[in-house]
Amino acid sequence: MFEKLKSGFKGLVNKVTTTELKAENLSPILSDFKMSLAENDVAYPVADKICDELEKRLAGVQVKRLEDRKKIVEDNLRQVLLDVMLTNQRIDLLKMAEEKRKKKEPFVLMFVGINGTGKTTTIAKVAHFLRDKSYSVVLAAADTYRAGSIEQLEEHGKRLGIRVIKSIYGGDSAAVGYDAVSHAKAHGINIVLIDTAGRMQTNQNLMNELVKVKRVVGPDLTVFVVDSLIGNDAVMQAEEFNKAIGVDATILTKVDADVKGGSALSVTYVTQKPILFIGVGQTYKDLELFNPEKFVNMVLR
């Protein structure tokens, strides 16, 4: 995972470690590094931020004779990356679910994102994760547009032994979401996971439909699902969805196949919304809670 990003950071640390820490020496190194970040799917505003902050932190630092130069560079780089990755709001999914369960109310998550990101499969993985934590779950097939979407969710439901609330193709998505929440309330089910139509962020009619679903259902969290392999497009999509409907958190899919890794850095910084999970494989178990500190330590290994 993220091999190219890791090697870019390693190269930077090695170059800076062997350079006198003056602005004029750092500038060309960081300029090259900025290009390396952009090539690894780090959005330009994020690459700028990382390089500007590093220069501010390192320029003029006096390294004492017995101090470890490499450690000083790595520690500063770690702090800059954490500043990019950490958002004001951290979401503790299980704590939120538990608070709702204590109130005997369903915890409702609405999933959005375009087709092909693995959204429906990701919803099944989240259902598996929550069920493993002893929560009861119901799924809502509110994607009434894409052919096969209802059957796909039903197949996951069958494999997991989880009920799916559905309608007909062309039916009212908001009504499906509403029915699923009503079902959860009536049967004491803890969690409602709502699948919605995967739409291009530029399709205004479908975006308006999403806004309607959100207004009718009133989810506790709106979760944006995005494919980490699409690079800077992930950032563009995240911005558009956040602007149109308001996103609370992100799930990055196909991270196990992502050798670049820039999407993870960029999506958080651009939306200022935390990454909840990363998808790391094909099975229901291949979903990991995302930890920014762990991510930063991994890319600096």
C-alpha positions as CSV (number, residue, x, y, z in Angstrom):
1,M,0.0,0.0,0.0
2,F,1.2,3.5,-0.8
3,E,4.6,2.4,-1.9
4,K,5.3,5.4,-4.1
5,L,4.3,7.9,-1.4
6,K,6.5,6.1,1.1
7,S,9.5,6.2,-1.3
8,G,8.9,9.9,-2.0
9,F,9.0,10.7,1.7
10,K,12.1,8.6,2.2
11,G,13.8,10.4,-0.6
12,L,12.9,13.8,0.9
13,V,14.2,12.8,4.3
14,N,17.5,11.5,2.9
15,K,18.1,14.7,0.8
16,V,17.2,17.1,3.6
17,T,19.2,15.2,6.2
18,T,22.4,15.8,4.1
19,T,21.7,19.5,3.5
20,E,22.4,22.5,5.6
21,L,19.0,23.6,6.9
22,K,18.8,27.0,5.2
23,A,15.9,28.3,3.1
24,E,18.0,28.6,0.0
25,N,19.1,25.0,0.3
26,L,15.7,23.6,1.2
27,S,13.8,25.5,-1.5
28,P,14.9,23.5,-4.6
29,I,14.6,20.2,-2.7
30,L,11.0,21.0,-1.6
31,S,10.1,22.2,-5.1
32,D,11.1,18.8,-6.5
33,F,9.3,17.1,-3.6
34,K,6.1,19.1,-4.5
35,M,6.2,17.6,-8.0
36,S,6.7,14.1,-6.5
37,L,3.6,14.6,-4.3
38,A,1.5,15.8,-7.2
39,E,2.6,12.7,-9.2
40,N,1.4,10.5,-6.3
41,D,-2.2,12.0,-6.4
42,V,-1.7,14.6,-3.7
43,A,-3.8,17.6,-4.6
44,Y,-1.9,20.8,-5.4
45,P,-3.2,22.8,-2.4
46,V,-2.2,20.0,-0.1
47,A,1.3,19.6,-1.7
48,D,1.8,23.4,-1.3
49,K,0.7,23.3,2.3
50,I,3.1,20.3,3.2
51,C,6.1,22.0,1.5
52,D,5.4,25.5,2.9
53,E,5.0,24.2,6.4
54,L,8.1,22.0,6.2
55,E,10.2,25.0,5.0
56,K,8.9,27.1,7.8
57,R,9.7,24.4,10.4
58,L,13.2,23.4,9.1
59,A,14.7,26.6,7.7
60,G,17.3,28.0,10.2
61,V,17.1,25.0,12.6
62,Q,20.4,24.6,14.3
63,V,21.3,21.0,14.7
64,K,23.5,20.4,17.7
65,R,26.6,18.2,17.2
66,L,25.2,15.0,18.8
67,E,21.6,15.4,17.6
68,D,20.1,13.1,15.0
69,R,19.5,15.2,11.9
70,K,17.3,12.5,10.4
71,K,15.1,12.3,13.4
72,I,14.6,16.1,13.4
73,V,13.5,16.0,9.8
74,E,11.2,13.0,10.3
75,D,9.6,14.5,13.4
76,N,8.8,17.7,11.6
77,L,7.5,15.9,8.6
78,R,5.3,13.7,10.8
79,Q,3.9,16.8,12.5
80,V,3.1,18.5,9.2
81,L,1.4,15.4,7.8
82,L,-0.7,15.0,11.0
83,D,-1.7,18.7,10.7
84,V,-3.0,17.9,7.2
85,M,-4.7,14.7,8.2
86,L,-6.4,15.7,11.4
87,T,-9.7,17.5,11.3
88,N,-11.5,19.5,14.0
89,Q,-14.1,16.8,14.2
90,R,-13.1,13.2,15.0
91,I,-15.9,10.7,14.6
92,D,-16.1,7.8,17.0
93,L,-18.6,5.6,15.1
94,L,-19.1,3.0,17.9
95,K,-19.6,5.7,20.5
96,M,-22.2,7.4,18.4
97,A,-24.0,4.1,17.8
98,E,-23.9,3.3,21.5
99,E,-25.4,6.6,22.5
100,K,-28.3,6.1,20.0
101,R,-28.8,2.6,21.3
102,K,-29.1,3.8,24.9
103,K,-31.8,6.2,23.7
104,K,-33.5,3.3,21.9
105,E,-33.2,5.2,18.6
106,P,-31.7,3.8,15.4
107,F,-28.4,5.2,14.3
108,V,-28.8,6.1,10.6
109,L,-26.0,6.3,8.0
110,M,-26.6,7.5,4.5
111,F,-24.0,6.5,1.9
112,V,-23.3,8.6,-1.2
113,G,-20.8,8.5,-4.1
114,I,-20.7,7.7,-7.8
115,N,-21.1,4.3,-9.3
116,G,-18.1,2.1,-9.5
117,T,-16.5,3.1,-6.2
118,G,-17.6,-0.1,-4.5
119,K,-20.3,1.7,-2.5
120,T,-22.8,-1.1,-2.1
121,T,-20.1,-3.6,-1.2
122,T,-18.7,-1.1,1.3
123,I,-22.1,-0.8,2.9
124,A,-22.2,-4.6,3.3
125,K,-18.7,-4.4,4.9
126,V,-19.9,-1.7,7.4
127,A,-22.9,-3.9,8.2
128,H,-20.6,-6.8,8.9
129,F,-18.4,-4.6,11.1
130,L,-21.3,-3.3,13.1
131,R,-22.9,-6.6,13.5
132,D,-19.7,-8.0,14.8
133,K,-19.8,-5.4,17.5
134,S,-23.3,-6.7,18.5
135,Y,-25.5,-4.2,16.8
136,S,-28.6,-5.2,14.8
137,V,-28.6,-3.7,11.3
138,V,-31.2,-3.1,8.5
139,L,-30.2,-2.1,5.0
140,A,-32.2,0.3,2.7
141,A,-32.0,-0.2,-1.1
142,A,-32.7,3.5,-1.9
143,D,-30.8,3.3,-5.2
144,T,-33.8,2.9,-7.4
145,Y,-32.0,4.0,-10.6
146,R,-29.1,1.7,-11.4
147,A,-30.2,-1.6,-12.9
148,G,-29.3,-4.5,-10.6
149,S,-28.5,-2.3,-7.6
150,I,-31.4,-3.6,-5.5
151,E,-30.6,-7.2,-6.2
152,Q,-26.9,-6.5,-5.4
153,L,-27.8,-5.2,-2.0
154,E,-30.3,-8.0,-1.4
155,E,-27.5,-10.6,-2.2
156,H,-25.3,-9.0,0.4
157,G,-28.2,-9.0,2.8
158,K,-28.8,-12.7,2.2
159,R,-25.2,-13.6,2.8
160,L,-25.0,-11.6,6.0
161,G,-28.5,-12.6,7.2
162,I,-29.6,-8.9,7.3
163,R,-33.0,-7.6,6.2
164,V,-33.2,-5.3,3.2
165,I,-36.0,-2.7,2.8
166,K,-36.7,-2.0,-0.9
167,S,-39.1,-0.5,-3.5
168,I,-39.3,-0.8,-7.2
169,Y,-36.9,0.6,-9.8
170,G,-37.9,4.2,-10.5
171,G,-39.5,4.4,-7.0
172,D,-39.1,7.2,-4.5
173,S,-35.6,6.8,-2.9
174,A,-36.6,9.0,0.1
175,A,-39.6,6.8,0.8
176,V,-37.3,3.7,0.9
177,G,-35.0,5.4,3.4
178,Y,-37.9,6.6,5.5
179,D,-39.5,3.1,5.5
180,A,-36.2,1.6,6.7
181,V,-35.9,4.0,9.6
182,S,-39.6,3.3,10.5
183,H,-38.9,-0.4,10.3
184,A,-35.9,0.0,12.6
185,K,-37.9,2.0,15.2
186,A,-40.8,-0.5,15.1
187,H,-38.5,-3.6,15.6
188,G,-35.8,-2.1,17.9
189,I,-33.1,-2.4,15.3
190,N,-29.9,-0.4,16.2
191,I,-28.5,0.7,12.8
192,V,-29.9,1.7,9.4
193,L,-27.5,1.8,6.4
194,I,-29.0,3.5,3.4
195,D,-27.6,2.9,-0.1
196,T,-28.3,5.7,-2.6
197,A,-27.9,6.0,-6.4
198,G,-24.4,6.5,-7.5
199,R,-24.5,9.7,-9.4
200,M,-22.0,11.9,-11.2
201,Q,-21.4,14.9,-9.1
202,T,-22.3,17.0,-12.1
203,N,-25.8,15.6,-12.5
204,Q,-28.0,18.2,-10.8
205,N,-31.3,16.3,-10.9
206,L,-29.8,13.3,-9.2
207,M,-28.0,15.5,-6.7
208,N,-31.3,17.2,-5.9
209,E,-32.8,13.7,-5.3
210,L,-30.0,13.0,-2.8
211,V,-30.7,16.3,-1.0
212,K,-34.4,15.2,-0.8
213,V,-33.4,11.8,0.7
214,K,-31.3,13.5,3.3
215,R,-34.0,16.0,4.2
216,V,-36.7,13.2,4.6
217,V,-34.5,10.7,6.4
218,G,-32.4,13.1,8.5
219,P,-29.4,10.7,8.8
220,D,-26.9,10.9,11.7
221,L,-24.0,10.7,9.3
222,T,-23.7,11.2,5.6
223,V,-20.8,9.1,4.4
224,F,-19.1,9.8,1.1
225,V,-17.6,6.6,-0.5
226,V,-14.7,7.2,-3.0
227,D,-12.3,5.0,-4.9
228,S,-8.7,5.8,-3.8
229,L,-7.4,4.8,-7.2
230,I,-8.9,7.7,-9.1
231,G,-6.4,10.2,-7.6
232,N,-7.2,13.9,-7.9
233,D,-10.7,13.1,-9.2
234,A,-11.4,11.8,-5.7
235,V,-10.7,15.3,-4.3
236,M,-13.0,16.9,-6.9
237,Q,-15.8,14.5,-6.2
238,A,-15.5,15.0,-2.4
239,E,-15.6,18.7,-2.8
240,E,-18.7,18.6,-5.1
241,F,-20.6,16.1,-2.9
242,N,-19.8,18.1,0.2
243,K,-20.9,21.4,-1.4
244,A,-24.2,19.8,-2.7
245,I,-25.4,17.7,0.2
246,G,-22.9,18.1,3.1
247,V,-20.7,15.1,3.9
248,D,-19.7,14.1,7.5
249,A,-17.0,11.5,6.7
250,T,-15.4,9.5,3.9
251,I,-14.6,5.9,3.2
252,L,-11.8,5.2,0.9
253,T,-12.1,2.0,-1.1
254,K,-9.5,-0.2,-2.9
255,V,-6.7,1.1,-0.7
256,D,-5.0,-2.2,-0.9
257,A,-4.3,-1.6,-4.6
258,D,-3.3,2.0,-4.2
259,V,0.5,2.3,-4.6
260,K,0.3,6.1,-4.7
261,G,-1.7,7.1,-1.6
262,G,-2.2,10.8,-2.2
263,S,-6.0,10.5,-2.1
264,A,-5.9,9.7,1.6
265,L,-3.9,12.9,2.3
266,S,-5.9,15.1,0.0
267,V,-9.6,14.2,0.6
268,T,-9.3,14.9,4.4
269,Y,-7.5,18.2,3.9
270,V,-9.8,19.5,1.2
271,T,-13.1,18.5,2.8
272,Q,-12.0,18.9,6.5
273,K,-14.0,15.7,7.1
274,P,-12.4,12.6,8.7
275,I,-11.9,9.3,6.9
276,L,-13.9,6.7,8.8
277,F,-12.8,3.4,7.1
278,I,-10.5,2.2,4.4
279,G,-11.3,-0.8,2.2
280,V,-8.4,-3.2,2.0
281,G,-9.7,-6.2,0.1
282,Q,-12.6,-8.2,-1.3
283,T,-14.1,-9.9,1.8
284,Y,-16.5,-8.5,4.3
285,K,-13.7,-8.4,6.9
286,D,-11.5,-6.2,4.7
287,L,-12.5,-2.9,6.2
288,E,-10.3,-1.1,8.7
289,L,-11.2,1.9,10.9
290,F,-8.9,4.7,9.7
291,N,-6.4,6.1,12.1
292,P,-4.5,9.3,10.9
293,E,-1.5,8.7,13.2
294,K,-1.2,5.1,12.1
295,F,-1.4,6.2,8.4
296,V,1.4,8.8,8.9
297,N,3.6,6.3,10.7
298,M,3.1,3.8,7.9
299,V,4.0,6.2,5.1
300,L,7.1,7.4,7.0
301,R,8.3,3.9,7.8
